[in-house]
Amino acid sequence: MDEQLTLIEQALQRARGAQLGEMPLDISVSRQYGDSTVTMRTQLPAGKAALPAAPGPQQPAVSSLSQMSAAHISDIPAISQPPMGIDRSMTRLSFYEGGRRPEGPDPDIIAPGEASGMVNQLLTEIERLKRKALSRGINLQSPHEDVPAEDVAMLKQVFSLADSTGSGKIDKQDFGNLHFVLGQPLDDEELTMAFKSMDRDKTGDISFDEFIAWYALANSQSGMLSKKGEAYTRRFKKIMAKLEDQFELKSLTTMTTGQPNSLEYRVQFHYNDRGQLKQISPWHDIPLYSVDGYLHLITEIPKFSRAKFEIATGEALNPIKQDTKNGKLREYKYGDMLFNYGAFPQTWEDPKHTTPDTGFVGDNDPIDAVEIGLKRLRTGSVTKVKVLGVLAMIDDGETDWKVICINVDDVMASKLNDIGDVEREMPGMVDVLREWLRNYKTVDGKPENTFGLDERALDREYALNVINETHGFWKSLTSDGTKEV
């Protein structure tokens, strides 16, 4: 803060001996951008009396405001100020909140001990101007300060993840969901503490201005945070680091080994990690959530095809292979798949967990997904999708969830946000999907599949809860290094 202190000191020195009625104190923060200068400005309103005079023989000189101690402050003459600044209803750039000065024995006089408070208020106002500029994408920080301009774009990305409705506000639940999605879940106490520190106007939601204001304070060298606040700041930095090191679909490639339509055929996944190409597991190494809040779908079976491809959960690095039965490749004899079929990474339906809403255990696989868009996706493709709903299919005495979703780039995606939208915009789609899933095994002489929850397709919120539960099961499964089942 030495730069700001120097700025205030210089302003006061220029005004020494002058009446505030003659010369208001301007506070501005500027930065040069090429041939242009961007400035944000506020003003300490004019008044009747003088600023502190230069120290006399009996007054100890203070070389810098940054060196001001309590002893020094007690020797500074009283500073006379106007009783009232400009009301906030008239301008957002007034110095005093609500248009009134802090109360004192005499509302027209700043007592000697209040001088340090004035310095702090001036510093606070400078920081406010900087934060407001940052929220508008303008960096007024000096190069050595702690909130670089490039963080603004990242903060906007984080905020938009939580702002699922696009309202420009996020509430406490949105904020908690953000941390869960990004792998830094908060307990109730942590969530309450963090949200309270950001909700500066106590409205129950956070604007982007408030969000970036908190970030600027938390990362400022002068930021005054409690130990709990510092602990949360460290956790938030992990979120930022994760976003900076985000998974890029454009860096993902697949390659095949073995001959098509053979038992040896495999689709393997590789990721270009800063120039180094390495094989990865689609099940374990592709994140469940994209950084912009969607989910990653791994397509196993393209629509209008019959070969039953699946992630090989029992093989090293889990490539995609064609399922077999009695040593022969499996195909759907019931007819072509009417939709893109696949699975969500980093999920697992625990075969030891009985789902209360179905009464059956999980099927020991990643959770299945059905993509209902118009485009045919290829085996091994990874696509960002919107979750719309879920069917609780019961297959051979196991819960086999079928999540209904749509490619975010599909022509229908903008119209579909929940299962009710599917029923309205694509009438009959859910019924056709359910009947296909019910009957596809009957051609092999097996009984029909059944469905829990009265055969209803549950909404998006229910589906996301199921997905997040299976994500938790996956974390438990892999916590000891397990990679195959």
Stockholm file with secondary structure:
# STOCKHOLM 1.0

chainA/1-485         MDEQLTLIEQALQRARGAQLGEMPLDISVSRQYGDSTVTMRTQLPAGKAALPAAPGPQQPAVSSLSQMSAAHISDIPAISQPPMGIDRSMTRLSFYEGGRRPEGPDPDIIAPGEASGMVNQLLTEIERLKRKALSRGINLQSPHEDVPAEDVAMLKQVFSLADSTGSGKIDKQDFGNLHFVLGQPLDDEELTMAFKSMDRDKTGDISFDEFIAWYALANSQSGMLSKKGEAYTRRFKKIMAKLEDQFELKSLTTMTTGQPNSLEYRVQFHYNDRGQLKQISPWHDIPLYSVDGYLHLITEIPKFSRAKFEIATGEALNPIKQDTKNGKLREYKYGDMLFNYGAFPQTWEDPKHTTPDTGFVGDNDPIDAVEIGLKRLRTGSVTKVKVLGVLAMIDDGETDWKVICINVDDVMASKLNDIGDVEREMPGMVDVLREWLRNYKTVDGKPENTFGLDERALDREYALNVINETHGFWKSLTSDGTKEV
#=GR chainA/1-485 SS CHHHHHHHHHHHHHHTTCBTTTCCEEEEEEEEETTEEEEEEEEECCCSSBCCCCCCTTSCCCSCGGGCCHHHHHTSCCEECCSBCCCTTTCTTBSSGGGBCCCCSSTTEECGGGHHHHHHHHHHHHHHHHHHHHHTTCCCSCTTSSCCTHHHHHHHHHHHHHCTTCSSEEEHHHHHHHHHHTTCCCCHHHHHHHHHHHCTTCSSEEEHHHHHHHHHHHHSTTCCCCHHHHHHHHHHHHHHHHHHTCCCGGGEEEEEESCTTSTTCEEEEEEEETTEEEEECTTTTSCSBCTTSCEEEEEEECTTCCBCEEECTTSTTCCEEECEETTEECBCTTCCCSSEEEECTTCCCCTTCBCTTTSCEECSSCCEEEECSSSCCCTTCEEEEEEEEEEEEEETTEEEEEEEEEETTSTTGGGCSSHHHHHHHSTTHHHHHHHHHHHTTGGGTCCCCEESGGGCCBCHHHHHHHHHHHHHHHHHHHTTTCCCC
#=GC SS_cons         CHHHHHHHHHHHHHHTTCBTTTCCEEEEEEEEETTEEEEEEEEECCCSSBCCCCCCTTSCCCSCGGGCCHHHHHTSCCEECCSBCCCTTTCTTBSSGGGBCCCCSSTTEECGGGHHHHHHHHHHHHHHHHHHHHHTTCCCSCTTSSCCTHHHHHHHHHHHHHCTTCSSEEEHHHHHHHHHHTTCCCCHHHHHHHHHHHCTTCSSEEEHHHHHHHHHHHHSTTCCCCHHHHHHHHHHHHHHHHHHTCCCGGGEEEEEESCTTSTTCEEEEEEEETTEEEEECTTTTSCSBCTTSCEEEEEEECTTCCBCEEECTTSTTCCEEECEETTEECBCTTCCCSSEEEECTTCCCCTTCBCTTTSCEECSSCCEEEECSSSCCCTTCEEEEEEEEEEEEEETTEEEEEEEEEETTSTTGGGCSSHHHHHHHSTTHHHHHHHHHHHTTGGGTCCCCEESGGGCCBCHHHHHHHHHHHHHHHHHHHTTTCCCC
//
